[in-house]
Amino acid sequence: MSPDEFAERLRAEGYAEIVLVERAPGGALDEHAHPFEAKALILDGEIHIQAAGGEEKRYAAGQVFHLPAHLRHAERYGPAGVRYLVGRKS
């Protein structure tokens, strides 16, 4: 799916805010939560997400991840970092 197709799908699902996010190689964010629901398409690189103390999952280019609002999670980024298109909605 192309970034344009994904953005169109996000808008159809009610995601009003759509942004491009880039994270540095080998970076990480400790456990945190967002006040919004997030759905993202990985464009380049990879991200590893451990949600609610569960098993860590890896997402790479072409894959989509979804995080409900207020879900506690931690993130870490692959050796090439990660770039993704994400929709956010309250």
ChimeraX attribute file (.defattr): number of C-alpha atoms within 10 A of each C-alpha:
attribute: neighborCount
match mode: 1-to-1
recipient: residues
	/A:1	10
	/A:2	10
	/A:3	16
	/A:4	10
	/A:5	9
	/A:6	18
	/A:7	22
	/A:8	13
	/A:9	13
	/A:10	21
	/A:11	13
	/A:12	10
	/A:13	11
	/A:14	12
	/A:15	19
	/A:16	14
	/A:17	14
	/A:18	18
	/A:19	13
	/A:20	14
	/A:21	13
	/A:22	15
	/A:23	18
	/A:24	15
	/A:25	16
	/A:26	13
	/A:27	15
	/A:28	17
	/A:29	11
	/A:30	11
	/A:31	15
	/A:32	13
	/A:33	17
	/A:34	15
	/A:35	12
	/A:36	14
	/A:37	18
	/A:38	20
	/A:39	19
	/A:40	24
	/A:41	24
	/A:42	22
	/A:43	21
	/A:44	15
	/A:45	21
	/A:46	24
	/A:47	27
	/A:48	17
	/A:49	22
	/A:50	17
	/A:51	18
	/A:52	14
	/A:53	10
	/A:54	9
	/A:55	9
	/A:56	14
	/A:57	12
	/A:58	16
	/A:59	18
	/A:60	19
	/A:61	15
	/A:62	16
	/A:63	14
	/A:64	16
	/A:65	16
	/A:66	12
	/A:67	18
	/A:68	16
	/A:69	15
	/A:70	12
	/A:71	16
	/A:72	16
	/A:73	19
	/A:74	18
	/A:75	18
	/A:76	22
	/A:77	23
	/A:78	19
	/A:79	13
	/A:80	15
	/A:81	18
	/A:82	25
	/A:83	22
	/A:84	25
	/A:85	19
	/A:86	24
	/A:87	25
	/A:88	21
	/A:89	17
	/A:90	13
